[in-house]
Amino acid sequence: MSAPAPKASEPQPHPPKEQLPDISYCITSPPPWPEAILLGFQHYLVMLGTTVLIPSALVPQMGGRNEEKAKLIQTILFVAGINTLLQTVFGTRLPAIIGASYTFVPVTISIMLSGRFNDVADPVDRFTRIIRATQGALIVASTLQIILGFSGLWRNVVRFLSPLSAAPLVGLVGFGLYELGFPGVAKCIEIGLPGLIILILISHYTPHVMKGGKHVFARYAVIFTVAIVWLYAFFLTIGGAYNGDKTDTQRSCRTDRAGLIGAAPWIRVPWPFQWGTPLFDAGESFAMMMASFVALVESTGAFIAVSRYASATMPPPSVISRGVGWQGVAILISGLFGTGIGSSVSVENAGLIALTKVGSRRVVQISAGFMIFFSILGKFGAVFASIPAPIVAALFCLFFAYVGAGGLSLLQYCNLNSFRTLFILGFSIFLGLSIPQYFNEHTAIKGYGPVHTGARWFNDMVNVPFSSKAFVGGCVAYFLDTTLHKNDGSIRKDRGKHWWDRFWTFKGDPRTEEFYALPFNLHKYFPPA
């Protein structure tokens, strides 16, 4: 039964847009230098969250002290600055920050818990040996992304992406990190909840009330929020609000429990192999390689989200493949310097681009400069790294939501009145949430994943990818979209494939060269496909 044609007077749907409107500054249009410096510092503040949270959780378990934690944070910051510059200049050229990734944490924990470090009596020596073991695994694992990216193999995979299969991937890159949002806020609700409320008020309500300061409040909401709530937490701390509370409460709420300011050196430049010669183990390398592949899939979704919020067009497969190759170089640099963790696209900074409506490449490059500067001047960087974790979690609630919504926005190209579309969309998102939930619950209850054999490296190779929501959901959507009734002529438009046809080759759209062409005429020597 066919539906009647709509009359001219009936309401019409919003037309799809390849570039988001109302963006103040896109990739190639930098703001004035004073604004760019402030916005770059804001990106630095946001990426500090992951940079501090991961070492704070891992270093004590490895046997390290506050001194080792401060040095590791400095190293991660320094490497993130270098890798971000490489990605924005030679990679995708998107305003994407390359920082520490949670995807690699399970493998790092698995290396830490391996029995070969049990006979090390000195805790600091044990920490050093574990870091050296992660170095070896990261160096080997980096080859996967380097080969897939620079050889163009990943380009051939991305060519089959459509808006329908990309929507669950990008959506779960953001929504899949919900465990880092409100649960972190609730660790100190009297600090985290006000931070979340103030952030929303300043960024979304105040600009409509105070017309004169519209751009100021919308663009610098993170700086205002962090300053206000951090000062509020400081007064609670010196006022004795947490005296006598549990250790976990004091660690989450107090502003003087990070231990970073006193432990950080005044000036220190991280260098390759600073912890010693890397230790190589075949099993650990294979496990880390699988984590690298999961990070590759997640970063593909993050690149699409960044391009969307920077008001750019869809990155061609060759550009994404190029970015993946440089992300492999980022993992290699992480291994050489000994960060203890791999690198991928920072999801929270992609959300910050959406909040500020500033997708300028120059802003992110300035942020990379702040990372390198404050990683060398340890004391100054430690001050900002001491921001209480619930404040950071409040920021995550908004940023991860923006990235997830960016994935849903791709559905504007799809036919949502098609049962095929609804099945692929719903089934992939449901399994993307349900399967990792099973794996994570099993690990939390029994202390090991559902796959539990005598080969620890094999367990990690199966448990790690199935614990990633974006990886599971994206793979299910990709498989179904490329195999289910693909030869039907109407399916192509239902999945939105026709909208991205012009971006599958570098010269298919004139805007592609504007956004993604390499500088210094390097495209003459490295022509994109």
Secondary structure, DSSP 8 states (H G I E B T S, - for coil): -------TTS-------SS-SS-SB-TT----HHHHHHHHHHHHHHHHHHHHHHHHHHHHHHT--HHHHHHHHHHHHHHHHHHHHHHHHHSS-SS--EEE-GGGHHHHHHHHTSGGGTT--SHHHHHHHHHHHHHHHHHHHHHHHHHHHHTSHHHHHHTT--HHHHHHHHHHHHHTTGGGSHHHHGGGHHHHHHHHHHHHIIIIIHHHH-GGGHHHHHHSHHHHHHHHHHHHHHHHHHTTTTTT--HHHHHHH-SS-S-HHHHS-SB----TTTT-S----HHHHHHHHHHHHHHHHHHHHHHHHHHHHTT-----HHHHHHHHHHHHHHHHHHHHHT-SS-EEE-HHHHHHHHHHTB--HHHHHHHHHHHHHHHHBHHHHHHHHTS-HHHHHHHHHHHHHHHHHHHHGGGGGS-TT-HHHHHHHHHHHHHHHHHHHHHHHHHHHHSS-S---S-HHHHHHHHHHHT-HHHHHHHHHHHHHHHTTTTSTTHHHHTTGGGSGGGSSTTSSHHHHHHH--STTGGGTS---
